[in-house]
Amino acid sequence: MKRGRSARDIPPPLELECLRALWTLGDANVRAVREALSPKRPLAYTTVMTMLDRLARKQAVSRKKIGRSFVYTPLISREDIRQLAVRELLDTLFDGSKETLAAYLTGQTTKYPVIMIEVESETEAGRLDETLL
């Protein structure tokens, strides 16, 4: 895939499944990818062919004609996709903050942020309690 890709360049689920099959198989034709997917997701030959064609147009895979069929080779790695996915997660759900994501993953976040308010006297604290309740 081209450098400088945006998070929207993460392939949709079915294309991603085809990529996963290619990562395992290496070079493969439509039939081999379809067979690799069939235990979990039986798909029509034409569906797999369409997904691989889309991936080729997006430059995620290359294809070369060998005999009567095309052989597809992944051009983007699993690591590249992971980086794109994490970047999208970070940007959309954690406001771009790696620290907030890390805190969330380690269970160090609370559902609601704690707000600390300084009060100078017991009377002021009592009024604050009444106001908040």
N, C-alpha and C positions, 0 to 999 in steps of 0.2 A: 504494500500500500504506500501511497505517497506520504512523504514527511509532512508534519504539521496538520495532521488529520484532526477533525473535531470529534467530540463525543458522539455526535449523530452518525458517525461513520462505523459504529459498531453494527455488525450485520444483524439483521432480524433473526429470531430463533431458528427458523428452518435453514437459513443459509449458514448459521453458526453450526448447526448439526452436521451439515455437509463438510464444513471446514474441519470439524473434529474428526470426521471419518478420514479426511485427507491427511491430517496430522498423523494419524495412526498408520494409514496405508502408504503414505508417501505419494508417488505418482499413481494415478488410477483413472480408469474410464468411468462413465456413468454407471454401467452395470455393477462394477466393483463397489462404488460408493453406495449404490442402492442396496446391495447385499449387506454391506456393513451396517446400514441403518435399519434394515428389515427386522431384526429381533425386537427392537424397541419401537420402531415406527415404520410400518410397511407403507411405502409410497409408490406411486406410479412412476415408471421410467421417465415419462415426460416431465413430471414434477421435479425430479432430481436433476434432469437435464436443464430445466429452466433455472433452478437455483444455482447450478454451476455456471451457467451462462451469465447470470447476474453478477456472480462473484468475479468472473473474468472481466466484465465491463467495469467493475469497481477496482480492478487491478489487485484483488485479494488473492487470485489464483492466475496462473498462466495456463494456456492450453496449446497443444500441438497436435496436428493431425497425424495419426499413425494408422495406416491402412484405411479402414472405413470409419473409424471412430476417433474421437478426441481423447487425449490423455491430459488430465489436469494435475497441476502441481501447486501446492500452497506457496504464496509469496509473502504472506503475513504469518507471523508466528503466534503461538498461543500466548506468549509473553506480551507481544504487541497488543493483542486483544484485551488481555488482563489490564494492561496499563490504561488503555482507552476506557475500559469499564470502571476502573477505580477513579479515574479522573472525572468521569461523568457522575459517579456517586458522590465524590467529594464536592464537586461544583453544585450539584442540584440539591443535595440533602444536608451538607455540612458547611455551606457558604465558603467553600474553598479551603477550609481549615483542616490541616492534617492532624493538628492537636485535638480538635473536637472529635474527629473520626476515631483517633486512637483511644481517647477517653471513652467513647461510646463502645468500642470493641472490647475494652477491658472492664466494662461495667462501672466506670467511674463517673457516670453522669446521673443526674436526677431528672425526673420528668419535668419538674418546674424549677426554674432557677431560684436560688436563695438570694433574697435581697436584704442586705444589712442596713439598718437605720440606727444612727446614733441618737440617743436621747440623753438629756442632761439631768433630769430629775425623775423621781418616782411619780410625781404628779403628771409630768409630760408623758411618761410611759403608760400610765393609766388612761389618759385621754386618747393616746394612740391605739391602745387595745380596744377601747369603746368604738373608735372610728372604724377600725378594721373589722370588728365583729358586727 
